[in-house]
Amino acid sequence: MAETTQSALDENPQTIVETSTPETSFNTNASIYIGQVDYSSTPEELTEFFSTAGNVVQVTIPGHPLKPQGYAYLEFSDESSVQNAIESLNGSDFKGRALKVFYPSTIIFSLNDSKRRNP
């Protein structure tokens, strides 16, 4: 069974995702989606960068460190930091890329949209 699982992971590496555990699940009201994240970025670097908007509790970069997907989810300790991050850091330069900072529900909607339009 372990060989089958490893084989499946080797064929489809994007299934390896850094996720939160039940004890540390995301508070979606205090979370943001960050797009255009440089592939070499680490959770620690994003924590430091977004700490100007508020106290960062958790950062998840899907696929990190094996095959990052170019986006991340970040949770603050309070909901007021979310609006602060969106207003002050959306479009800001991080490692030479203009970050896109949104509420997570905005992105989930656009990914489920059959036309895949940008919000």
C-alpha positions in Angstrom: 0.0 0.0 0.0 2.8 2.4 0.8 4.3 1.8 -2.6 1.1 2.6 -4.4 0.7 5.8 -2.4 4.3 6.9 -3.1 3.8 6.0 -6.8 0.7 8.1 -7.0 2.5 11.0 -5.3 5.4 10.7 -7.7 3.0 10.9 -10.7 0.9 13.7 -9.3 3.2 15.8 -7.0 0.6 18.6 -6.6 -1.3 16.3 -4.3 1.4 17.0 -1.7 -0.1 20.1 0.0 0.9 21.8 3.2 -2.4 21.8 5.0 -3.7 22.8 8.4 -4.6 20.2 10.9 -7.9 20.1 12.7 -6.2 21.7 15.7 -5.0 24.7 13.6 -7.7 25.0 10.9 -8.1 28.3 9.2 -10.4 31.0 10.5 -11.7 32.0 7.1 -13.0 35.4 8.5 -9.4 36.3 9.3 -7.7 34.8 6.2 -6.6 36.0 2.8 -5.6 34.5 -0.5 -2.3 35.7 -1.9 -1.7 35.2 -5.7 1.4 35.7 -7.8 3.6 34.3 -5.0 7.2 33.6 -6.2 7.9 29.9 -6.3 10.9 30.3 -4.0 8.9 32.0 -1.3 8.7 30.4 2.2 6.0 30.7 4.8 8.5 32.5 7.0 9.1 35.2 4.3 5.4 35.7 3.8 4.8 35.9 7.5 7.4 38.6 7.8 6.1 40.5 4.8 2.5 40.5 5.9 3.2 41.2 9.6 2.9 44.9 8.6 -0.9 44.3 8.3 -1.3 42.4 11.5 -0.3 39.4 13.6 0.1 36.4 11.3 -1.0 33.1 12.8 -0.5 30.6 9.9 0.7 30.5 6.3 0.0 27.7 3.8 1.7 27.5 0.5 0.1 24.6 -1.5 2.8 22.2 -2.8 5.6 23.8 -0.7 8.5 22.8 -0.6 8.4 20.2 -3.4 6.2 22.0 -6.1 4.8 25.3 -5.0 1.7 26.4 -6.9 2.3 30.2 -6.9 -0.3 31.1 -4.3 -0.8 31.0 -0.6 -3.3 31.3 2.2 -2.5 33.4 5.3 -4.4 33.7 8.5 -4.3 36.6 10.9 -5.1 36.6 14.6 -8.0 39.1 14.0 -10.4 40.0 11.2 -9.4 43.7 11.0 -6.0 42.7 9.7 -7.6 41.2 6.6 -8.9 44.5 5.4 -5.7 46.2 6.2 -3.7 43.6 4.2 -6.0 43.9 1.2 -5.9 47.7 1.2 -2.2 48.1 1.9 -0.6 45.1 0.3 -2.6 44.2 -2.8 -0.4 45.0 -5.8 2.7 45.4 -3.6 6.0 44.0 -4.8 7.3 40.9 -3.2 10.4 39.2 -4.7 9.8 41.1 -8.0 6.2 40.1 -8.4 3.0 42.2 -7.8 1.0 40.2 -5.2 -2.8 39.8 -5.6 -4.4 39.9 -2.2 -8.1 38.9 -1.8 -10.6 37.4 0.5 -10.5 33.6 0.1 -14.1 33.3 -0.9 -13.5 35.6 -3.9 -10.9 33.2 -5.3 -12.9 30.1 -4.5 -15.8 31.5 -6.5 -13.7 32.3 -9.5 -12.1 28.9 -9.5 -15.5 27.2 -9.5 -16.7 29.5 -12.3 -16.8 27.5 -15.6 -15.4 30.4 -17.5 -12.5 30.9 -15.0 -12.8 34.6 -15.1 -10.8 36.8 -12.7 -12.8 38.5 -10.0 
